[in-house]
Amino acid sequence: MATNTGQKQSKKTNSQSKGGWFNSFKSDLAIDLGTSNTLIYARDQGVVLNEPTIVAVDSQGKIIAVGHEALLMHEKTHKNIRTVRPLKGGVIADFDIAEIMMREMIQKVMNKRWFNSVRKMFVTVPNGITAVERMAVRDSAENSGAKEVYLIEETVAAAVGMGLNVKEPVGNMIVDIGGGTTEIAIISLSGIVFSQSIRFGGEQMNTEIVNYIRRKYNLLIGERTAENVKHEVGAAITYDENIEMTTKGRNLVSGVPKNLTVTSNDIREAISETVNSCMNAITKSLENTPPELASDILDRGIMLTGGGALLKDMDQMIKNTLNLPVHLADDPLTTVAKGAGIIMENHEDYRSVII
């Protein structure tokens, strides 16, 4: 009997050892699936991928390029190639393309790392996402190869990424200005007290710049040019000093390419609608905040992150308008991904914040 028991224990030990060896080739990933950019955080390694959320496909629907390579093709393709942004307003608009894009990006990470499959995947989603949209994200993640999928609200991930203790009975206000949405939330005790998700962000600003220059100067510019102009001379506040920049486009009257000098005040006027929408949403969130949490925000300030937070003096505009402290994240573009990664690596401690 003792011999049989020893043999069983030996087999069990060998089986566990074999399982442990097999699991060593799996990894957990956290993904910030954004409208403009997708970031992947690998366990114990940090952010290992940061690429544009865009895919190039041919006329047969075959994937040609993903991420940076696809962005280089954007607005420069011929009739047999098109570029697709599978997310609109922070949610999946093209299920099939989104699934393939996630699989390709995960494969890029695998090729550079030691693992060959994904065990757990933590994906961030907007606050205002519907049950159907949530299911689309979950299905895409599962079909891209994940064994287990967990969803995290972007503002919670952003708060954790900025080093805030979301489990305390203290009010934290997060404003995440992304490419497709602006997410605002009041967080306390691992939960969201009040939240807002407006479908305006950095991409809407680009569209407004394109429309403004076409309307005022009869010049048609592309989305990538508008993005570049926004970064170079765009600002949330009007300055006495008017910074100038030369850009290129197609004249709508003559039809020929033309240079144009645009100013910082031009861009400020062009994006004013989106900036004002963000300000109105922040004000509404404060109006719906319980008084005790509002006093915390008065002391602690507003936490600002996301790519749109990099618009020059966006933090200063919020501070001047609301007379509240505003703290800009150290690296607004990676805050959500880093926060999702921290939650992934401390899964049990943050179980209450996972959808």
C-alpha positions as CSV (number, residue, x, y, z in Angstrom):
1,M,0.0,0.0,0.0
2,A,2.8,2.4,0.9
3,T,4.5,1.7,-2.4
4,N,1.3,2.4,-4.4
5,T,0.8,5.6,-2.5
6,G,4.3,6.7,-3.2
7,Q,3.9,5.9,-6.9
8,K,0.6,8.0,-7.0
9,Q,2.4,10.9,-5.3
10,S,5.3,10.6,-7.7
11,K,2.9,10.7,-10.7
12,K,1.1,13.7,-9.2
13,T,4.4,15.6,-8.7
14,N,5.5,14.8,-12.2
15,S,2.1,16.0,-13.6
16,Q,2.3,19.2,-11.6
17,S,5.9,19.8,-12.8
18,K,4.8,19.2,-16.4
19,G,1.9,21.6,-15.9
20,G,4.2,24.2,-14.4
21,W,6.6,23.8,-17.3
22,F,3.7,24.2,-19.8
23,N,2.3,27.3,-18.1
24,S,5.7,28.9,-18.2
25,F,5.1,29.5,-21.9
26,K,1.9,31.4,-21.2
27,S,1.6,35.1,-20.1
28,D,-1.0,37.5,-18.8
29,L,-1.5,40.7,-20.8
30,A,-3.3,44.0,-20.1
31,I,-4.6,45.9,-23.2
32,D,-5.6,49.5,-23.5
33,L,-7.7,49.2,-26.6
34,G,-8.1,52.8,-27.7
35,T,-9.6,54.5,-30.7
36,S,-6.3,56.0,-31.7
37,N,-3.7,53.8,-30.1
38,T,-3.5,50.3,-28.6
39,L,-1.1,49.5,-25.9
40,I,-0.1,46.1,-24.5
41,Y,1.3,45.6,-21.0
42,A,2.9,42.2,-20.3
43,R,3.2,40.8,-16.7
44,D,6.5,41.8,-15.1
45,Q,7.7,43.6,-18.2
46,G,5.6,46.8,-18.5
47,V,4.3,48.3,-21.7
48,V,5.7,46.2,-24.5
49,L,3.7,47.6,-27.5
50,N,2.3,51.0,-28.4
51,E,0.9,51.2,-31.9
52,P,-1.9,53.0,-33.8
53,T,-5.3,51.3,-33.8
54,I,-5.4,50.9,-37.6
55,V,-5.3,48.1,-40.1
56,A,-4.6,48.1,-43.9
57,V,-6.6,45.5,-45.9
58,D,-6.7,44.6,-49.6
59,S,-9.7,44.3,-51.9
60,Q,-10.2,40.7,-50.8
61,G,-10.2,41.6,-47.1
62,K,-6.7,40.2,-46.5
63,I,-4.7,42.0,-43.8
64,I,-1.6,43.8,-45.3
65,A,-0.4,45.8,-42.3
66,V,-1.2,46.6,-38.7
67,G,-0.3,49.5,-36.5
68,H,2.6,51.8,-37.5
69,E,2.9,50.2,-41.0
70,A,-0.8,50.7,-41.7
71,L,-0.7,54.3,-40.5
72,L,2.1,55.1,-43.0
73,M,-0.4,53.9,-45.7
74,H,-3.3,55.9,-44.3
75,E,-4.8,58.4,-46.9
76,K,-2.1,57.3,-49.4
77,T,-3.7,54.1,-50.7
78,H,-5.0,53.1,-54.1
79,K,-8.3,51.4,-55.0
80,N,-7.1,47.9,-54.0
81,I,-6.0,48.9,-50.5
82,R,-7.9,50.6,-47.8
83,T,-7.1,51.5,-44.2
84,V,-9.6,50.7,-41.4
85,R,-9.9,52.0,-37.9
86,P,-11.9,49.2,-36.2
87,L,-12.8,51.3,-33.1
88,K,-15.1,54.4,-33.2
89,G,-15.9,56.5,-30.2
90,G,-14.0,54.1,-27.9
91,V,-15.9,51.0,-28.9
92,I,-15.5,48.3,-31.6
93,A,-17.2,49.3,-34.9
94,D,-15.7,46.5,-37.0
95,F,-15.7,43.2,-35.0
96,D,-13.8,41.1,-37.5
97,I,-11.0,43.7,-38.2
98,A,-10.7,44.4,-34.4
99,E,-10.2,40.7,-33.7
100,I,-7.6,40.3,-36.4
101,M,-5.8,43.4,-35.3
102,M,-5.6,42.3,-31.6
103,R,-4.3,38.9,-32.7
104,E,-1.6,40.4,-34.9
105,M,-0.5,42.8,-32.2
106,I,-0.4,40.0,-29.6
107,Q,1.7,38.0,-32.0
108,K,4.1,40.9,-32.4
109,V,4.6,40.8,-28.6
110,M,5.0,37.0,-28.6
111,N,7.7,37.1,-31.2
112,K,9.8,39.4,-29.0
113,R,9.1,37.5,-25.7
114,W,9.4,34.1,-24.3
115,F,5.7,33.1,-24.1
116,N,3.6,31.6,-26.9
117,S,0.0,31.9,-25.6
118,V,-2.1,34.2,-23.5
119,R,-3.6,32.9,-20.2
120,K,-5.4,36.0,-18.9
121,M,-6.2,39.2,-20.7
122,F,-7.3,42.4,-19.0
123,V,-8.9,44.9,-21.4
124,T,-9.9,48.5,-20.7
125,V,-13.3,49.8,-21.8
126,P,-15.1,53.2,-21.7
127,N,-17.3,54.0,-18.7
128,G,-20.5,54.4,-20.8
129,I,-20.1,51.1,-22.7
130,T,-23.3,49.1,-23.3
131,A,-23.7,45.4,-22.6
132,V,-23.6,44.6,-26.3
133,E,-20.4,46.7,-26.8
134,R,-18.9,45.0,-23.7
135,M,-19.7,41.6,-25.2
136,A,-18.0,42.6,-28.5
137,V,-14.8,43.5,-26.7
138,R,-14.9,40.2,-24.7
139,D,-15.5,38.1,-27.8
140,S,-12.7,39.8,-29.7
141,A,-10.3,39.2,-26.9
142,E,-11.3,35.6,-26.5
143,N,-11.1,35.0,-30.3
144,S,-7.7,36.6,-30.4
145,G,-6.4,33.8,-28.2
146,A,-7.0,34.7,-24.5
147,K,-8.2,31.9,-22.2
148,E,-9.7,34.3,-19.6
149,V,-10.9,37.8,-20.3
150,Y,-11.5,40.6,-17.7
151,L,-12.7,44.1,-18.4
152,I,-11.7,47.2,-16.5
153,E,-13.2,50.7,-16.8
154,E,-10.6,53.1,-18.3
155,T,-10.9,55.8,-15.6
156,V,-10.3,53.2,-12.8
157,A,-7.2,52.0,-14.7
158,A,-6.1,55.6,-15.2
159,A,-6.4,56.3,-11.5
160,V,-4.3,53.2,-10.6
161,G,-1.8,54.2,-13.2
162,M,-1.4,57.6,-11.7
163,G,-0.6,56.0,-8.3
164,L,-3.9,56.7,-6.6
165,N,-5.3,54.3,-4.0
166,V,-8.8,53.8,-5.4
167,K,-9.8,51.6,-2.4
168,E,-9.7,54.4,0.1
169,P,-12.9,56.3,1.2
170,V,-11.6,59.4,-0.6
171,G,-12.9,61.1,-3.7
172,N,-10.7,61.1,-6.8
173,M,-11.7,62.8,-10.0
174,I,-10.3,61.4,-13.2
175,V,-10.5,63.1,-16.6
176,D,-9.2,60.9,-19.5
177,I,-9.2,62.7,-22.8
178,G,-8.7,59.9,-25.4
179,G,-8.8,59.7,-29.2
180,G,-12.5,58.8,-29.5
181,T,-13.9,59.6,-26.0
182,T,-13.5,61.8,-23.0
183,E,-14.0,59.7,-19.8
184,I,-14.8,61.4,-16.5
185,A,-15.3,59.7,-13.2
186,I,-15.5,60.3,-9.5
187,I,-14.0,57.3,-7.8
188,S,-14.2,56.2,-4.1
189,L,-14.0,52.9,-2.3
190,S,-13.1,50.9,-5.5
191,G,-16.2,52.1,-7.2
192,I,-17.4,54.8,-9.5
193,V,-19.7,57.3,-7.8
194,F,-20.5,59.2,-10.9
195,S,-19.2,58.9,-14.5
196,Q,-19.6,60.5,-17.9
197,S,-18.4,59.3,-21.3
198,I,-18.7,61.8,-24.2
199,R,-17.9,60.7,-27.7
200,F,-15.5,63.6,-28.3
201,G,-11.7,63.5,-28.2
202,G,-8.5,64.0,-30.1
203,E,-9.9,62.6,-33.4
204,Q,-12.9,65.0,-33.2
205,M,-10.4,67.9,-32.9
206,N,-8.6,66.7,-36.0
207,T,-11.9,66.6,-37.9
208,E,-12.7,70.1,-36.7
209,I,-9.3,71.4,-37.9
210,V,-9.8,69.8,-41.4
211,N,-13.3,71.4,-41.6
212,Y,-12.1,74.8,-40.4
213,I,-9.2,75.1,-42.8
214,R,-11.4,74.0,-45.7
215,R,-14.1,76.5,-44.8
216,K,-11.8,79.5,-44.1
217,Y,-9.0,78.9,-46.6
218,N,-10.5,76.7,-49.3
219,L,-7.7,74.2,-48.6
220,L,-8.2,70.5,-48.1
221,I,-5.8,68.8,-45.7
222,G,-5.6,65.2,-44.5
223,E,-6.2,63.8,-41.1
224,R,-2.5,63.2,-40.4
225,T,-1.7,66.8,-41.4
226,A,-4.4,68.0,-39.0
227,E,-2.9,65.9,-36.2
228,N,0.5,67.3,-36.8
229,V,-0.8,70.9,-36.9
230,K,-2.7,70.3,-33.6
231,H,0.5,69.1,-31.9
232,E,2.7,71.9,-33.3
233,V,0.6,75.0,-32.8
234,G,-2.7,73.9,-31.1
235,A,-3.6,75.2,-27.7
236,A,-6.6,75.3,-25.3
237,I,-5.9,78.9,-24.4
238,T,-5.7,81.9,-26.8
239,Y,-2.4,83.7,-26.6
240,D,-1.4,87.3,-27.4
241,E,1.6,85.8,-29.3
242,N,0.2,84.1,-32.5
243,I,2.4,81.1,-33.4
244,E,2.5,80.3,-37.1
245,M,3.1,77.1,-39.1
246,T,3.3,76.3,-42.8
247,T,1.2,73.3,-43.9
248,K,0.3,71.8,-47.2
249,G,-2.9,70.7,-48.9
250,R,-5.0,70.9,-52.1
251,N,-6.6,74.1,-53.1
252,L,-10.3,73.5,-53.6
253,V,-10.6,76.3,-56.2
254,S,-7.7,75.6,-58.5
255,G,-7.3,72.0,-57.6
256,V,-3.5,72.2,-57.2
257,P,-1.3,71.6,-54.1
258,K,-0.6,74.7,-52.1
259,N,1.3,75.9,-49.0
260,L,-0.7,77.6,-46.2
261,T,0.4,79.4,-43.1
262,V,-1.9,78.6,-40.2
263,T,-1.8,80.2,-36.7
264,S,-2.3,79.0,-33.2
265,N,-5.4,81.1,-32.9
266,D,-6.8,79.4,-36.0
267,I,-6.4,76.0,-34.4
268,R,-7.8,77.3,-31.1
269,E,-10.9,78.5,-32.8
270,A,-11.2,75.3,-34.8
271,I,-11.1,73.0,-31.8
272,S,-13.1,75.2,-29.5
273,E,-16.3,73.1,-29.8
274,T,-14.6,69.9,-28.5
275,V,-12.7,71.7,-25.8
276,N,-15.9,73.4,-24.6
277,S,-17.7,70.1,-24.6
278,C,-15.0,68.6,-22.4
279,M,-15.2,71.6,-20.0
280,N,-19.1,71.3,-19.8
281,A,-18.8,67.6,-19.1
282,I,-16.3,68.2,-16.3
283,T,-18.5,70.9,-14.8
284,K,-21.6,68.6,-14.9
285,S,-19.6,65.8,-13.1
286,L,-18.7,68.2,-10.3
287,E,-22.3,69.3,-10.0
288,N,-23.3,65.6,-9.5
289,T,-20.6,64.9,-6.9
290,P,-21.7,64.4,-3.3
291,P,-20.4,67.3,-1.1
292,E,-18.0,65.2,1.0
293,L,-16.3,63.9,-2.1
294,A,-16.4,67.4,-3.6
295,S,-14.3,68.6,-0.7
296,D,-11.8,65.9,-1.3
297,I,-11.5,67.0,-5.0
298,L,-11.0,70.6,-3.7
299,D,-8.0,69.4,-1.7
300,R,-6.6,66.8,-4.1
301,G,-7.5,68.3,-7.4
302,I,-8.5,66.9,-10.8
303,M,-6.3,64.1,-12.3
304,L,-5.8,64.7,-16.1
305,T,-4.6,62.0,-18.5
306,G,-5.0,60.7,-22.0
307,G,-3.5,61.8,-25.4
308,G,-5.9,64.8,-25.5
309,A,-4.4,66.0,-22.2
310,L,-1.2,66.8,-24.2
311,L,-2.9,69.7,-26.0
312,K,-1.0,72.7,-24.9
313,D,-2.3,74.3,-21.7
314,M,-5.4,72.0,-21.5
315,D,-4.6,71.6,-17.8
316,Q,-4.2,75.3,-17.3
317,M,-7.6,76.0,-19.0
318,I,-9.4,73.6,-16.6
319,K,-7.6,75.1,-13.6
320,N,-8.4,78.7,-14.7
321,T,-12.1,77.9,-15.4
322,L,-12.9,75.9,-12.3
323,N,-10.4,77.4,-9.9
324,L,-9.3,73.8,-8.9
325,P,-5.9,72.2,-8.8
326,V,-5.2,70.1,-11.9
327,H,-2.5,67.4,-12.0
328,L,-1.3,66.1,-15.4
329,A,-0.1,62.5,-15.5
330,D,3.6,62.0,-16.0
331,D,3.0,60.1,-19.2
332,P,-0.6,60.6,-20.3
333,L,-0.4,58.2,-23.2
334,T,0.5,55.2,-21.1
335,T,-1.3,55.8,-17.8
336,V,-4.3,53.6,-18.6
337,A,-2.2,50.7,-19.8
338,K,0.1,50.9,-16.8
339,G,-2.9,51.0,-14.5
340,A,-4.4,48.0,-16.2
341,G,-1.1,46.2,-15.8
342,I,-0.9,46.9,-12.1
343,I,-4.5,45.6,-11.7
344,M,-3.5,42.5,-13.6
345,E,-0.4,41.8,-11.5
346,N,-2.4,42.3,-8.3
347,H,-5.6,40.7,-9.5
348,E,-6.9,39.5,-6.1
349,D,-6.4,42.9,-4.5
350,Y,-8.3,44.7,-7.3
351,R,-11.0,42.1,-7.8
352,S,-13.7,44.6,-6.8
353,V,-12.8,47.1,-9.6
354,I,-13.0,44.4,-12.4
355,I,-16.3,44.4,-14.4
